[in-house]
Amino acid sequence: MDLPFAELLGIRILSATRERVTGEMVVREDLCTRPAVLHGGAAMAFADTLGAIGAVLNLPEGSTTTTLESKTNFILPAGMGTKVLGEAAPIHIGKRTMIWQTRITREDGRLVALVTQTQMVL
């Protein structure tokens, strides 16, 4: 799957199945806000990428998807140089929508953000 924006962010997909998508991303200076912690938009884009991959893997043949809604709860910061891990899992796989929840954690296992997104099936 060609994902130029994910490549720009430095997202590395670790596994991708219909039931679970995992990835990692290193918090670089250009992905930070001040103080030097992961920018919320970069965290959301990371989660959106993982959830979208999961949605694509569950699409009927000939369909596409787009994010309809995304909600993020930010819990803890991830400082520059930290590797964040993401795990997306489906909450609902329907004919017209899918809901994916992504947990973003630091390498120490502590929760950075919890993202819930709704994908529309087109």
Number of C-alpha atoms within 10 A of each C-alpha: 5 6 10 9 12 17 10 8 18 16 21 15 17 12 11 16 13 15 15 19 24 23 20 21 20 20 23 17 15 12 18 19 15 8 10 17 19 26 19 17 13 17 25 22 15 26 30 24 22 27 31 22 22 25 29 18 16 18 20 11 8 6 10 13 17 14 18 13 11 16 12 18 13 15 13 15 19 25 20 18 14 17 16 25 26 27 22 27 21 21 14 12 17 13 11 11 19 24 23 27 24 27 19 29 22 20 13 10 10 14 19 20 22 21 21 23 23 23 26 18 21 13
